[in-house]
């Protein structure tokens, strides 16, 4: 399933991200803020269980998240989305997948992987600002499946039709949530109009 989070605040902050004049500090802040909006929609089906709670006035029934949430940023750009998610789910575990795209073949190459153990209630939340060709994301999803994760969500800020189609073809059961769906990819496999290289803009390595 592919879902575009249609929200006025997301649209406004996306405009800031797209602007080539936006500096790294503001870019990072907007990435975190948009991530929270997308996560709000993506995590609405998490399971909860009841717990007793004492308010200053009386006893009440409260709730806590039952799922074991595992946030998995795809290095390095995905790290920019991590804090936005942890503010919503502070008890989440964090795994890391390092994938880089070969500039000649355009195919992903895995160079690092560190994941918590998957359990029956685990929900892996993969975060990467850009869903371009879908190659890196498909590789990350395959890796998570091999490690035993059965529930996988994806959060992206900007996506392309090509990336959407690639994930729907290889992992139709995975739910993808994104801030927008752009026109497509250029000859260098960058999203158009996109927002440039998210990792470079987050970390100021332009």
ABEGO torsion letter per residue (X at the ends): XBBBBBBAAAAAAAAAAABAABBAAAAAAAAAAAAAAAAAAAAAABBBBBBBBBBAABBBBBBBBABBBBBBBBOAAAAAAAAAAAAABAABBBBBBBBBBBAAAGBBBBABBBBBBBBAABBBBBBBABBBAGAAAAAAAAAAAAAGBABBBBBBABBBAAAAAAAAAABAABBBBBABBBAEBBAAGBBOAEAEBAAAAAAGAX
